[in-house]
Amino acid sequence: MDFDYTPKVKELRQRLTAFMDEYIYPNELLYYQHTDSKERWQPVPIIEELKPKAKAAGLWNLFLPESEYGAGLTNLEYAPLCEIMGRSPMAAEIFNCSAPDTGNMEVLVRYGSEEQKERWLKPLLAGELRSAFAMTEPEVASSDATNIQASIRRDGAEYVLNGLKWWTSGAGDPRCKVAIFMGKTNPDAPRHQQQSMILVPMDAPV
Ligand SMILES: Cc1cc2nc3c(=O)[nH]c(=O)nc-3n(C[C@H](O)[C@H](O)[C@H](O)COP(=O)(O)OP(=O)(O)OC[C@H]3O[C@@H](n4cnc5c(N)ncnc54)[C@H](O)[C@@H]3O)c2cc1C
């Protein structure tokens, strides 16, 4: 079996490494100064400054396998790039490759309606919004979705969600405008068919 990187990946690795050397490692102190301050939950200025440079360098949205929107890499091709980005805590966001946005964008690409794509996916792909994924709950072992207790109930033209979530990364970011919320829509169905996920605008009424 050939485990060597493809020419495309070798070239991207070189460009990514050069970007890390030129812009990311020399600016890490600024990132730590921000995250050690009272402003830690606010957008990090040096990240915002470097995002347009990464975009201009074609090092943007490297995730998204089998999609017209991303760099067209398979997961196998993307992994060695993650290895490089993972060397700095601020790198992934600069390349618009940070969780939970990556997984959420992938869900929107594959299952979102045209309206949802327009409202959430496009600005996420542009790095203008952030998003959250709300699955984990304090009362249950949340690595197993069948344990999730939150409910999603349809009420006329609306949905009513009831449940307590925690560890929802990025929910405190002022740019976070949407969460993918996991809950049970049908507790009487077979064990693995009870759950659904629903998009929740962060300003939905409580
Ligand atoms: C930095 C960070 C960011 C996070 N961001 C998010 C987020 O954005 N959204 C979100 O929803 N959650 C988030 N989480 C929560 C995280 O995903 C959960 O902690 C994780 O899913 C595990 O759930 P749990 O803590 O309930 O552990 P448990 O489900 O209790 O699991 C604990 C351990 O037991 C093992 N285990 C569990 N059940 C079984 C079983 N039946 N058999 C054998 N082994 C088992 C698990 O593999 C694990 O090793 C985040 C956590 C961290 C640390």
The ligand as an SDF file (V2000), in Angstrom:
LIG
                    3D

 53 58  0  0  0  0  0  0  0  0999 V2000
  -12.9220   20.9320   24.8810 C   0  0  0  0  0  0  0  0  0  0  0  0
  -14.2640   20.2690   24.7900 C   0  0  0  0  0  0  0  0  0  0  0  0
  -15.1860   20.7740   23.9020 C   0  0  0  0  0  0  0  0  0  0  0  0
  -16.4410   20.1920   23.7990 C   0  0  0  0  0  0  0  0  0  0  0  0
  -17.3460   20.7240   22.9210 N   0  0  0  0  0  0  0  0  0  0  0  0
  -18.5740   20.1930   22.8430 C   0  0  0  0  0  0  0  0  0  0  0  0
  -19.5590   20.7550   21.9690 C   0  0  0  0  0  0  0  0  0  0  0  0
  -19.2980   21.7080   21.2500 O   0  0  0  0  0  0  0  0  0  0  0  0
  -20.8020   20.2170   21.9490 N   0  0  0  0  0  0  0  0  0  0  0  0
  -21.1380   19.1560   22.7300 C   0  0  0  0  0  0  0  0  0  0  0  0
  -22.2830   18.7170   22.6430 O   0  0  0  0  0  0  0  0  0  0  0  0
  -20.2280   18.5920   23.5650 N   0  0  0  0  0  0  0  0  0  0  0  0
  -18.9610   19.0930   23.6400 C   0  0  0  0  0  0  0  0  0  0  0  0
  -18.0390   18.5520   24.4910 N   0  0  0  0  0  0  0  0  0  0  0  0
  -18.4290   17.4630   25.3240 C   0  0  0  0  0  0  0  0  0  0  0  0
  -17.8520   16.1340   24.8400 C   0  0  0  0  0  0  0  0  0  0  0  0
  -18.1170   15.9150   23.4910 O   0  0  0  0  0  0  0  0  0  0  0  0
  -18.4150   15.0580   25.7350 C   0  0  0  0  0  0  0  0  0  0  0  0
  -17.7310   15.2220   26.9420 O   0  0  0  0  0  0  0  0  0  0  0  0
  -18.2430   13.6850   25.1470 C   0  0  0  0  0  0  0  0  0  0  0  0
  -19.1930   13.5110   24.1300 O   0  0  0  0  0  0  0  0  0  0  0  0
  -18.3100   12.5880   26.1790 C   0  0  0  0  0  0  0  0  0  0  0  0
  -19.5090   12.6420   26.8680 O   0  0  0  0  0  0  0  0  0  0  0  0
  -19.5040   12.5420   28.4620 P   0  0  0  0  0  0  0  0  0  0  0  0
  -18.6380   13.6120   29.0210 O   0  0  0  0  0  0  0  0  0  0  0  0
  -20.9250   12.4670   28.9070 O   0  0  0  0  0  0  0  0  0  0  0  0
  -18.7250   11.1840   28.7630 O   0  0  0  0  0  0  0  0  0  0  0  0
  -19.3350    9.7290   28.8070 P   0  0  0  0  0  0  0  0  0  0  0  0
  -20.3140    9.5410   27.6950 O   0  0  0  0  0  0  0  0  0  0  0  0
  -19.7830    9.4490   30.1980 O   0  0  0  0  0  0  0  0  0  0  0  0
  -18.0620    8.8670   28.4740 O   0  0  0  0  0  0  0  0  0  0  0  0
  -16.9510    8.7760   29.3890 C   0  0  0  0  0  0  0  0  0  0  0  0
  -16.0470    7.6640   28.9300 C   0  0  0  0  0  0  0  0  0  0  0  0
  -16.7400    6.3970   28.9980 O   0  0  0  0  0  0  0  0  0  0  0  0
  -16.7620    5.7930   27.7230 C   0  0  0  0  0  0  0  0  0  0  0  0
  -18.0700    5.1460   27.5560 N   0  0  0  0  0  0  0  0  0  0  0  0
  -19.2850    5.7490   27.6130 C   0  0  0  0  0  0  0  0  0  0  0  0
  -20.2810    4.8620   27.4430 N   0  0  0  0  0  0  0  0  0  0  0  0
  -19.6570    3.6530   27.2760 C   0  0  0  0  0  0  0  0  0  0  0  0
  -20.1280    2.3370   27.0400 C   0  0  0  0  0  0  0  0  0  0  0  0
  -21.4330    2.0770   26.9480 N   0  0  0  0  0  0  0  0  0  0  0  0
  -19.2070    1.3580   26.9000 N   0  0  0  0  0  0  0  0  0  0  0  0
  -17.8870    1.6070   27.0140 C   0  0  0  0  0  0  0  0  0  0  0  0
  -17.3860    2.8510   27.2210 N   0  0  0  0  0  0  0  0  0  0  0  0
  -18.2520    3.8480   27.3490 C   0  0  0  0  0  0  0  0  0  0  0  0
  -16.5400    6.8790   26.7110 C   0  0  0  0  0  0  0  0  0  0  0  0
  -15.9230    6.4010   25.5200 O   0  0  0  0  0  0  0  0  0  0  0  0
  -15.5910    7.8010   27.4740 C   0  0  0  0  0  0  0  0  0  0  0  0
  -14.2600    7.3690   27.3560 O   0  0  0  0  0  0  0  0  0  0  0  0
  -16.7730   19.0920   24.5980 C   0  0  0  0  0  0  0  0  0  0  0  0
  -15.8210   18.5760   25.4770 C   0  0  0  0  0  0  0  0  0  0  0  0
  -14.5800   19.1580   25.5800 C   0  0  0  0  0  0  0  0  0  0  0  0
  -13.5850   18.5800   26.5240 C   0  0  0  0  0  0  0  0  0  0  0  0
  1  2  1  0
  2  3  1  0
  2 52  2  0
  3  4  2  0
  4  5  1  0
  4 50  1  0
  5  6  2  0
  6  7  1  0
  6 13  1  0
  7  8  2  0
  7  9  1  0
  9 10  1  0
 10 11  2  0
 10 12  1  0
 12 13  2  0
 13 14  1  0
 14 15  1  0
 14 50  1  0
 15 16  1  0
 16 17  1  0
 16 18  1  0
 18 19  1  0
 18 20  1  0
 20 21  1  0
 20 22  1  0
 22 23  1  0
 23 24  1  0
 24 25  2  0
 24 26  1  0
 24 27  1  0
 27 28  1  0
 28 29  2  0
 28 30  1  0
 28 31  1  0
 31 32  1  0
 32 33  1  0
 33 34  1  0
 33 48  1  0
 34 35  1  0
 35 36  1  0
 35 46  1  0
 36 37  1  0
 36 45  1  0
 37 38  2  0
 38 39  1  0
 39 40  1  0
 39 45  2  0
 40 41  1  0
 40 42  2  0
 42 43  1  0
 43 44  2  0
 44 45  1  0
 46 47  1  0
 46 48  1  0
 48 49  1  0
 50 51  2  0
 51 52  1  0
 52 53  1  0
M  END
$$$$
